[in-house]
Amino acid sequence: MATYKKRGFKPKDKAEEQELTEQESATAEVFSTLDESASKTEAWVASNQNYILGIIGVIAVGVLGYLAYAQFVEKPKEANAANEMYYPQQYFDQALNSPTAKDSLYNLALNGAEGKYGFLDIIDEYSGTKAANLANYSAGMAYLNMQKYQEAISHLEDFNSEDDILGALAKGGLGDAFMQLGQPEDALGYYDKAIAHSANNYTAPKFLYKAGVTALELNQNDKALKYFQKIKDEYSSSDEARTVDAFIGMAKISN
């Protein structure tokens, strides 16, 4: 059993005195080792002080540089890009609601006029901004409505959004473009992505319907029946539900 030294403690015999001496020697060795390690650490810090300060400086400069970039470059760039969107978006909205001259309005939205940027300019000049991302969506939809399907695909694939409506519409727009190019398998894949993106009452029944029709064209009648039945069961108040019974009948007869 170890013996612990107390104030005024005297060993009873030589064995106990020997044990106490060994304990004191071990303790002294531990402190000596700690002192030696501390000295080595202090020596290393002293000899590498410039290197350490340099690393700290690089980190500090990096952090300050990022904050400055965000404050004085990114924010103004985002603001300018958002302002530039106003002009082409007006023409895009007019094209959507105009019974005539749609292509000319879409062209103004895409390319701009009178020194004002169009969607394509914003994409090039403000790459990486939220406005440029949204411009890809609008450009893709403009090209889709102009029946320029490859261009529509290019821009819609570059658009990314978690928004329930826009995200689903972009994926569904890709499905429409591939359908028009005679690639129904690809179209069905994008309709599925649009359906999976959001279960909202606007886009979900729309793309369930398109997916069902596309599946019928591909002779995938069991799959088509599932799409149409989902409209009937979950989106009974949608416009697509008004005629879904006829499509359910078609899918069942074809089986």
Disulfide bonds with the S-S distance in Angstrom:
none
